[in-house]
Amino acid sequence: MFGPRLSSIFKSRWMALLWAALVLWMAVDFVGVDTSGGDDGNEATVGTDVTGQPVTDGDIAALKHVLEDH
């Protein structure tokens, strides 16, 4: 689509590493980095969801429980 063809990128290990680094850089630039330092609540937060609400360990445990049942 944009840039060089993937078959030409992966012919060289260094070009593949450069491509991967640029993809990661673009992802961090697009999403951003959470520098708030966490929440002082009872549960530790591991980030935020799409709505901006903190994701807690309890939320992750509930999601694992749902995924293991299916």
Buried (B, 14 or more C-beta within 10 A) or exposed (E): EEEEEEEEBEEEEEEEEEBEEEEEEEEEEEEEEEEEEEEEEEEEBEEEEEEEEBBBEEBEEEEEEEEEEE
